[in-house]
């Protein structure tokens, strides 16, 4: 079945090429030195030869093979192109054509052996071989141009005759009888032309709509009837033009049985290929785009997935491996599934490989779930094949597959169970140009939301409905089947008129962006439509909220919303990521992010502390506040919790303890010690990369940084606590705790790191530069040094070097603090590892603490007591 | 959608020195005629929320979506009276057509190279950035608009 398709394609392609070849041969006679022409002819013959060999047409292959040799001699300049040679080649071309016709009508090669032609070709080939004298009848090519090559004339067919060569044709009887061969039933059309047609049809649809609107108001029956007819024809035309760009996915699949068969044979495997849904249609551009990824995936399945027969039998599976391909439409997308019942992917093996290749660090891999580990194969430079075979496994594979699919707006998902097989699911849009979209209204403007991102619509009515949107510290959320869904108001995101609240009906469009969901409140919901996506001009490219624009039925332009862009802009996505993280592991890129609690106090509109330091957020009625030795306290969980009014520390005047009721308190704790800080209002919890830091001069503040695109002041927790009194509860015993030298030039970063360490009960000595750190190392007993790589006065490495020499603190373990989280660059990591005992991201609290404690305890345990004692003695 | 045709008797002779002219707040501008795709009456527009100020909206030009730039705002001039409707001067750019919203469309003029001069130093900075030079015509000055600059600055904005 599939072979028939391939042969058909081969026939169409070859007859096109041959038609061109006739013309090119004639041209070549006139310009024998034209390398480009010669190359083109050579290529055509070569292609036919190759395909014939592939399809098993041995006779054709033999003839074209000799022809190719002949041409290659000409191409290499070993012989000149004589009219005799041209005739011979044209004769060969005719023979090929006849054979092709035979194949088309009978499915096989003709009975005539064409042996004499082959022999003549071969002889010509040998005559022209290097070292042999030229044939006497060879004449300079220039003269040859004048000579009419008689054989060529005889052979030209009307179908392939070009305008240039309207030659009287000599009959090849059977061919003349047949009118429409396969080659005649199709034509190749430039896709650009189809695009243009598509545009024009779009315009026609708009004009038709206007006419229909107009005709609805008219009495004239003839006019109305004509409009209806126009309507019908336009619709059909639109469908037809759209169809011109659609091709069944079978076009790609047809080549696969052969690929699988050959692969199976060469690997000694038995693979049975099943295909389901080959008729599923896709836009031409998408078909082109998935061709290679699909072939690659299938190759991968055969090579890595399906096991050798004896292994399969041993594992109680049939010796025949099964590879099945499925394609189907679903939700405006095409789903393609590639399922094998092979060995599956072993997550441990993948992890081991990732470690070997230095893509990840052991602790990162440890945290990965099975699913995440399997998805590692999409990492660039990854291949688990133990052996690099010539089929696959050169490390340029799955990442390319993923990128190519994503480039056309698709997604790749992978599920695998060790021993049972692997399923790859690809989802791709039907077409790049036309997508279904939901039309919504907001602030009197129309917007289109791509259906792909749409999960469901929620309609809340009346007072009761309004109450269903609740707020967590000002952030609206909606309880959707027990889960909190963050809500954004489209009006607010786009700064359009009209308030999001106080309406009778609230329409929530529940959207999916990547792996997260959020609700978008709009003013109104219209219908869904097929829309033609048009790009925005470069002037608007910078706006992340829009994916493009489209033209609506009334001829007006409507913007297409970019769901991810809207989500990020409104902030709902960055916040919801926090909750997502509990079940999925911390992504690598998140590691240099910080989760911050934002709050307000007096004139300080935006203050922040790392959320990791915060124990609880509490609200107390004013009456609960009591006084103990002149300080504000509350009874809290059976303890007396000292309260520090932040406004007092920061010297801002506006906030008075007595004004607010209830009061907002941030509780910090360490073990059973607690302290509360009174603030005006909790604003938000954000996760962001902290950038653009600046040190502060105000006591109580560490400095400022940009968080969520706004300048935010960071609280100096120690200063605040120093000001506000003591911790509640028993002071944690400092036994077992460590003295850490934090050598970091940035006051801000130093402060944060100090926080982390102190909150964990460690003692901290600060060093602002290499010299400063060395001085303090002389004066203080330090167990562990945490040093920033970019420490002022020479850098972290320099400090270590001088520390080892000068102070004799040779054995004191050193943790390097890097700006980005851990691994990053492999080379850098290796360099760091040589000098330092460990390295960690500055703001990765957990990892840093663990690292410090581990080094300290290793030190305490002491491989060599004397050495440790010595070190301490010297450093004192 | 009425298209104004540009007619000039000397068209053939001075093809490269012809300017399609327009007014923005009494300033007289010209764009090389070959750069101009067409001129349209005021079209209904779709606003683009959050877009740079100078972008008035999007228009549907026979199925093509064209960004409209308000020349008054682009040149930092006083805003147009609400009663006045601007005209669309659609210019070709590498990135497709872009419409410039201007007050009034003038004739297509042929100019002589001799009358050309660079923009005087004392013109305002905003204006000087947007023009390549000046043609001294009888009774008035024709400012040659640097369309590339006009369009390019948008991307930065």
HADDOCK unambig.tbl for C-alpha pairs under 7 A between the chains (distance, minus, plus):
assign (segid A and resid 199 and name CA) (segid B and resid 63 and name CA) 6.65 0.50 0.50
assign (segid A and resid 202 and name CA) (segid B and resid 63 and name CA) 6.96 0.50 0.50
assign (segid A and resid 203 and name CA) (segid B and resid 62 and name CA) 6.43 0.50 0.50
assign (segid A and resid 203 and name CA) (segid B and resid 63 and name CA) 5.65 0.50 0.50
assign (segid A and resid 494 and name CA) (segid B and resid 49 and name CA) 5.55 0.50 0.50
assign (segid A and resid 494 and name CA) (segid B and resid 50 and name CA) 6.10 0.50 0.50
assign (segid A and resid 495 and name CA) (segid B and resid 49 and name CA) 6.92 0.50 0.50
assign (segid A and resid 537 and name CA) (segid B and resid 67 and name CA) 6.39 0.50 0.50
assign (segid A and resid 537 and name CA) (segid B and resid 95 and name CA) 6.71 0.50 0.50
assign (segid A and resid 538 and name CA) (segid B and resid 95 and name CA) 6.79 0.50 0.50
assign (segid A and resid 538 and name CA) (segid B and resid 155 and name CA) 6.22 0.50 0.50
assign (segid A and resid 539 and name CA) (segid B and resid 154 and name CA) 5.13 0.50 0.50
assign (segid A and resid 539 and name CA) (segid B and resid 155 and name CA) 4.47 0.50 0.50
assign (segid A and resid 540 and name CA) (segid B and resid 51 and name CA) 6.83 0.50 0.50
assign (segid A and resid 540 and name CA) (segid B and resid 155 and name CA) 6.95 0.50 0.50
assign (segid A and resid 555 and name CA) (segid B and resid 60 and name CA) 6.92 0.50 0.50
assign (segid A and resid 556 and name CA) (segid B and resid 60 and name CA) 6.39 0.50 0.50
assign (segid A and resid 557 and name CA) (segid B and resid 46 and name CA) 5.86 0.50 0.50
assign (segid A and resid 557 and name CA) (segid B and resid 58 and name CA) 6.65 0.50 0.50
assign (segid A and resid 557 and name CA) (segid B and resid 59 and name CA) 6.49 0.50 0.50
assign (segid A and resid 557 and name CA) (segid B and resid 60 and name CA) 6.13 0.50 0.50
assign (segid A and resid 558 and name CA) (segid B and resid 46 and name CA) 6.75 0.50 0.50
